[in-house]
Amino acid sequence: MDLKIKLLKWTAGIPVAMLKKETAEKIGLRAKDKVSIKTSSGKEFSTILDIVKSGLIKKKEIAVSSEVKKILNLKRGQKVEIKISPVTKSLFYIKKKLNKKILSQKEIDKIIDDIVNNSLSEAEIALFVSAMYKHGMTFKETLFLTKAILKSGNKLNLKRERIVDKHSIGGVAGNRTTPLVVSICSAVGLTFPKTSSRAITSAAGTADVIETIAKVDFSMRKLKEIIKKTNACMVWGGSLGMVPADSKIIQVERMLKIDPKSQLLASIMSKKLAMGSNYILIDIPYGKSAKVSKQKAKELGREFIKLGKYFKIKIKIVLTDGSQPIGNGIGPALELKDILDILNPKKQGPKDLQKKAIFLSSKIIEMTGKAKNKKSIEMAEKTLSSGKAFEKFKQIIKAQKGSLKKIILSKIKKNILAKKSGKIYEIDNKKINSLARVAGCPGDKFAGLYLYVHKRDKVKKGDKILTIYAESQSRLKEAFNFYKKTKIISKK
């Protein structure tokens, strides 16, 4: 049935359409059904349907939320074809994966197309994520998934010789090296267009941290302007339409709190390829409470190298210690405080975070041929200690419509004191990330934790070992109760 578009000042948070009751009955639709909207240009999108009885919508109209308007570029009064969304073949392919079968490029392409077109619900995407998590994927399937995700969105074409990138697979609390590495490397003349996801299982992602002082969502045109001006950026990848399928899958992963290996590989590679990066450093932290063991880290590294060879880009893998948190702050604003204290030559930031940032930066400098061996470390150290990296960071933040305002931490806090003297022998990354999330991270930017100790540190009875910050008393109470019930920091 052909209907006219009615635009309302209506943002639902998810794509939604509304029909008058009589019109819906004529087509055979009910509330919560999926309806397909097709434009004259052939662009098609599926969305959830709501039904109204009032005179708000006429019989020959369909009202759409702002999300649908944006996706299909709809105009008021535009004619569109409306029909019941058919059961997609993707569901059969997802069931195939649930039955431990191997998927072809065509089948994976169809699943990814349907994710982008909204033909699969969040529950159906969750089935796909669960199937990948439970049964894994072959290298070929991972390659097919990478290509399908990459094909689903826009690409950045900077036409520069050396475009670098860095990625950590995450899982380590704190560990906010990216803003430091971007600042150091772009200050020595490397092009570093850094897109980041928001946190999936951790207390914060780089986008969550930078968002405390600057914008992270930009159009592709504006992004190019920022890079032209500063040689770098630190933005949220989800706003660029580069890998829309990946963004939707990550949303579901965040709800499920799982991160399948094949999706992790495809997600990272597709984003780097979309940005045109040709020198990529992958940081894989391993350890008891990290995402992977040392053996798994090596296996993952080999798969990244194979993908790099296929796509003809240079990839270097570094395996790093992920057995405990890095830095002191855990949570968006608290991690930013660590970054600013390291960048500012007049201040003193956490040494472990600084050391790792210099190490990662030197590896990128070495990969691109800017300097070799010890010279690359010296270059990274000098760029940081001289304040050049700090000036570059400030330039990037200004270009992203931000400012280095003073970070005022929440007054709603609770200090955790050592009950007895001893030596710290374990800090569980997963549990401390969970504690930060209970406190409100990453949504509450000023929530989080400040860690005063690390493994092998000696503490006396009454010493501060941790401060919990929250933006409400109820959140603080929940976090403190979680801490009391959970063994996060162990002493001997």
Order of alpha helices (4+ residues) and beta strands (2+ residues): beta-beta-alpha-beta-beta-beta-alpha-beta-alpha-alpha-alpha-alpha-beta-alpha-beta-alpha-alpha-beta-alpha-alpha-beta-alpha-beta-beta-alpha-alpha-alpha-alpha-beta-beta-alpha-beta-beta-beta-alpha-beta
